Amino acid sequence: MRAAASDPVQSFGRRGTCPALSTPMLTGDGYLSRIAFEADITPRDMIALCELAQRHGNGLIDITARGSLQFRGLTPESACTLENDVLALGLPLRDGLAVETSPLAGRDDQEIADGSLLAEEIRRGTEALALHEKLAAKMSVIIDGGGRISMGDLVADIRLKAVLLDGRIFWRLLVGGAERTALNAGLVETDVAARIVLSLLVYLAGKGPLSRGRDLDLRTIKAIGTSLVDRAIKSEAQASSSPLGLTAVGKGIIAAGIAPAFGQVQACDLALLCEQAQAVGIEALRPSLNHGLLFFGSPDACGTLLETARISGFVTAAGDTRSSIAVCPGAPGCASAFLPTHELAAFASKELASLLDGSFTLHISGCGKGCAHPAASLLALSGNADGLAFSISGRACGPHDSILPFEQQRTGLSRLARLYEKEHKPGENAANLFARLGKGAIAAALRQDDL
């Protein structure tokens, strides 16, 4: 149902609620609306969206870890106008339950199966059964056909992962969490995979809107999915979560992977990049995982655009230290945040340049919810009323090891950089260094204790 200007807007005070185009949420810089796509859009489409972000909001656009776009700084009235204007563009917007696939599904010559076919079958089924309103707001299904982009780090209530076994395609069924921590329920064949997922969703809907995939146990799953096949198979090699730079995806098509620093961009800067994409002949793009954008075109066109993006301050290579930092919008964009996270992330990307070698993700969260990186991190920093809490090999939302006063946060990171310079051995990455030194030494450096 489309929101009216007088409708209440949801508060963004906790994880578990989910903004959408018709249900904007209250944040620190106004209201926020989110859209996601089921197919490619054109650079011209993105330019039009950027113009709407400037006209109706504060001109800031987030690209989320799951490849959605968020418009910030809206009012209740402008959020409704934005909805009408976005719908008028006729874009391939995702509506209803989040059934997600790789942005390369159907064109990646390394994928085992095209996940978009199953995803569409599941979407049609959930719509026919009117399940969306009965399920948890953040309920998600991932259909991962394999290939160049890994979806393994994304949390999913239900996940199908394509595997090749004796020359046949099966789908590994996993529930409740990221791929490495989810419950592995067995294998299903393609012709029954959608039916089993729909049966599980019907079961969860019957349990109420707070039920999630993590509430399913193996006995229940096997009772519902009677076609499950028990078979041990080897784990596949992990692909990139979102390729930056140039990637050949097959059939002569190149993808240029580009990301705004820390997942947020001024609409005018994104519009300019898309104008340049048009100018070199790029006709398709797709918001991607890990806060990125994939532009599709010829090698020359994508190479030219990538260099333009690099000069303009976008992240274009995996070695960029900014790509090793997971950060939420922070203050003032989020009402729950205790600090301007992007300022601290920008400082960390330079001060900890040697340490941010891609071996771990530094998580900087404005509060204890940890929205930007729900999984554990080697180092998680989160704001609270007392200062900057930090957790070593933990989560922002979990127990913390200590707290730094806000005025000491930069000094603490500088001490950590000096510790790395002093203790680092040739050929040793930062994750291994942390493991060798142990929690005590890392915590002491951050707290500025005498070492």
N, C-alpha and C positions, 0 to 999 in steps of 0.2 A: 504494500500500500504506500502510495506517495505521501510524503510528509507535508503537512500544511504549516504555514508560518507560525500558527499558534500552538502547534504540537510541542510537547515537551521534548527537549533534546537530552540525550543520555549523557550522564557524567562519565568522564574518563578516569575515574578514581581507582580502578582495579583492573588487573588482567582477567580475561574471561569474557568481557564484553567486546563487541566488534562493530566498528563504524561501517557505514555503507553510504551510497549516494542518497538513499531515501531516509536514512537514520543517522544523521550527523551526530558527532559527540563533542562534548564540551572539553576544551583543553585550555592551556594557559594563554594562548594567543587568539582565542576565539573558538569557533566550531571547526571541526575537521570532518571531511567527507572522503570516502575511499571508493575507488573503482578498480576492477580487475578485468583482464581481457581473455577471451577464449581463442583468439586468433591474432594475426598480425594487424597492425595499423600502418598508415603511411606517415611520412614526415609531416605532410600537410595536416593530417589529423592531430598530431602531437602539437603542432603550432597552434591550432585552434584551441586545444585544451589549455595550452599555456596562456593564451589570451583570456580565456575564461577564469583562470587562476588569478590573473591580475585584475580583471574586472570585478570579480565577486569576492575575492579574498585578499590576503596580504602579499600574494605573488610568490609564496614559498610552496614548493612541491617536494614531497618525500617520495622516494622509491623504496618500497619496503623489502625486507629479506625474502619475501615470497613473490616479488615482482608486481605488487599493486602500486597504484598512484594515489597519493593523499593530497588533497587541497586544504590549505591551512588558512586561518584568519577569517573565517566566514562568520556572518551573523545568521540568526534564524531565518531572516527574510532572504538574504543572498544565497543561503544554502538551498532554499527551495527553487530560486531562480537558476542557480547552477544546475540543479537536477534537470530542470526542463531544457536548459541549453545543451547539456551533455547528451541527453536522450535524443535531441533533435539532430545531432550529428550522425546518428545511425551506426554507431561503432559496435564491434562484436563484444559487448560487455557481458561479463559473467554475472548471472543472477541466481539466487538461491544457494544451495549447498556448495561449498568450495570443493570441487573435484579437480585436482591440479595435475598437470602433466609438464614434462620438460618443454621449454620454449622451442626446442629443436625437434619435437615429436613429429614424425612423418617425413622429415627431410635429412635426418642424421644417418649417414651410411654406416655408422658403427652401432646403431641401436639394434637390439634383439627383436623388438616388436614395436609397432606404432601404438603407443599408449592412448592416443587421442580417440581411437575407435571405441575402446572400452569406456573411456571417460564419458563420451557422449551417450553411450547406452545407460550408464549409471545416472547421468543427469536427467535423461528422459524418464527413467524409472522413479527417481525421487520426486520429480514434478508430478507424475501421474499418481503417486501415492500421497502427495501433499505432506512430505516428511520434513521439509525445511523448518517450518515454524514449530515443530515438535522436538527438534534436536537442539543440543547445546549451541550457543551462538558461535563458538569457535570450532565446531565440529569440522573436520577436514578429512578428505580422502585423497590419497596420492596414487596415481597410476604411473609407474616408472618403467618405461620400456628399455632402460639402459642407454648406453651411448656416452657421448662426450661430456654431458652435464650430469653430475650426481645430484640426486635429491635426498641423499641419505641423511643429511644433517637437519632436514626439516622435520618438525614434529608432525605426526599424523595419527589420527584415531584409527584409521584403517589404511593399509598400504598394500598394493600389489606391485611386486618387483619381478620383471621378466627374467627368466633364466632359460638356458638352452640345455636340454638333457637328452642325450642319445638322439640328437638331431631333431628333437621336438621342442616346441615352446610351451613352457609352463609358467605359472605366476606364483611366486612365493607370497603367502598371505601373512602379514605382520600387523599387530595391533598395539596401540598405546605407546607412542613416543617416537624418537629418532630411530633410524634403521638399526643401529648397533645395539640399542637398548630395548627395542620392542619385543614383544612376545611372538616367537616364530611358530605359527600354527600349522604349517605344512604347505603343500603345493596344490594348486588347482589348475585345471585345464581351461583354455580360453573360452570354450563354449558355455561353461558354467560360472566363470569368474564374476561376471556382473551380477548374476542371480544371488550368489553367496554374499557379495558385498551388500546388496539391497536387503537381504534377509537379516544381516547383522545390524544394519541401520534401522530396520523396523523394530528389532529387539531393543535397541538403545532408545528409540523414540518411545517405546512402551514403558521404559523405566523412568522416563521423565527428562526434562531439559537440563538437568545437572549430570546426567550419565555421559561418560566418555569411553573411548576405546580402552583406556587403562582399566576399566571396570570389567572387561571381558576376561574370562579365564579359559583355559584350553578345553575343559570339559564342555562349557557352554558353546564355544566356537564349533567344536566337532559335532555337537548335537544339531546345530543349525546348518553347518556346512558339511553335509554327509558325503560330499564328493571329494573331500580332502585326501591328498596322497602323502603318506609319510615317506620321506626319502632324504637322506643326508646328502648334501651337495657342498662343494667348496665355495668359500666366499669369493666374490668377484673383487678385482682390483678397484680401488676407489678413484673415480674420475674427479675433475674439478667441479666445485660447486657453482661456479659462474666464470667462464673463461674471459679473461681480459686480453686485449690485443686481437690479432688476426687468427681466425680458426677456419680451416677448410671443412665445410660440413657435407660436401658431396655435390655432384652434378654441376661442378664449376662455380658453386655459390660459396662466397666467403662471408663470415660473420665478423663484424668489428665489435668487440666487447668494450664498452665504455661505462664508467660509473661516476656519478657526482661524489665529491669528497664527503664521506660520512653519511651518504644516502640522502642528502638534501641539496636542492638546487633552486636558484632564482629562476622563475618562469622565463624571464627575458633571456637568460643565458642558455636555457634549454631550447627555447625557440630559435635562437641564433644558430645553435648547433644543427637543428633540424633544417633550417634554411640552407645551411652549407651542405647537408646531406642531399637535399633536393638538387642543389646546383651541380653536384658531381654524379647525379643519376641514380641515387639510391631510392628505391621505391617502397621498401618495407622495413619495419622495425618492430621490436617486441620488448617491453619491459621484462627483465629476467630476474633470476634468483640472485640473492646476495646484493641487492640494491643496484643492479646493473641494467644496462640497455644493450640489446643486440641489434645492430643495423646490418641488413643483408644486401649484398651487391657484388659487383665485380672486384677482383683483387685491387685494381688501380683505384677504384672509387673508395673502397673501404680503407686502403692504405692512406689515401689523402685525408679522409675524414678523421682517421685515428690520430694523425699528426696535428691536425687542426684542434682536436679535442685536448690533446696533451698540452699544447701551447696555451689553451684557454683555461687550464687548471683542472680538467677532469682526470680521473684515475684511468690509466690506459694499460697498465702492466701489473702483473702479479707481484713484482718486486717492490712496488710502491708501498712505503710503510703505512700509508693510510688504509690500505686494503687489509692490514692485519689488526685493525681496531674496529670492534663492534660498539656502536654508540647510539643511544636513543636521542630524540630531539633535545631533551633537557630543558632548563629554564632559558628564556621565559615561555618557550613553546608548550611545555607540559606543566599543568598546574601541580602535579605531584612532585616535580623535580626540585631538588635542593641546591643545584648548581648548574651553570651553563656548560653542559658536557662538551659541546663542540669546541669551545675555547680550550678546555683541558686536553681534548683529543688532538687538536692542532699542535699544542705544545708538545704532547707526548710523541707525535709522529716525527718531530725534529729532535727532541732531546733523547729519545730512545731509539734513534734510527738504527744503530748497530744491533740492538737487542731485538727489534721487530723484524726478524729474518724470515717470517712465514712459518716458523715451527709451532707457533701458538697464536691464539687470538687474545688480545688485550680487550677486556670488556669494561667500558665506562658507562655507568648507569646513573641517571639523575636521582633515582630513589631505589628502594629495595625490591621493586617488582621485577626488575631485570628483563624488560620487554624485548630489548634488542638482541639478547643472547640467552635464552632460557637454560641452555645446557651449561655444564660446568666449564670453567675456564682456568687456565694456569694462573691467571691473575685477574680478579674481578674487583673493580672499584665502584662503590655506590654511595650516593649521598644520603645522609639522614640528618636529623635535627642536631646531632652532636658533631658532625663533620663528615669526612670522607672515610667510610668503612672499606676495608679491603679483605678479600678472601683469597687464599692461595690454594689452588686446585679445588675451587669451590664455585658456588653460584652467588650471584648478587642477592638472590632471595633467600639464601641459606645463612647459616651461622657465619659470622665474620671473625677474622683473626685479631683485628685491632682497628683503631680509628685514628685518623690524622685530623687535627684541626684544619679547617678550610684554608687558613692562611699558610699552612705548611705543605699543601698538596704538591705544588710544583717543586719545592725543595726536596720532598721525599722522592719524587720521580728522578730528579737529578742525582740523588744519592744512589738510587738503583742503577742508573747509567754508569756511575763511577765504579760501582761494585762489579758490573759486567766487564768494564775495561780492565779492572784489576785481576779478576779471577778467570776470565775466559781463556780457554785453551784452543790452539789451532785446530780447526776442523770440528769444533764443538758448537752445536746450535744452542739457542737460548733455552729451549725446553730441556735439553740434557743438562745444561748448566744449572737451571733451577732445581732439577732433580738431585744433582750432585751436592749442591750447597745445602739444600733442605729448607724447610719453612722458616726455621729460626733465623738464618742469615738474611733471607729475603725480607722478613718482617722487620728485622733490626735496621736494615738499610732504609726501608720506607719510613720507619719511626724516627730515623736519625739517631739511633742509639750508638754508643761507642762500640765499634767493631774490633 
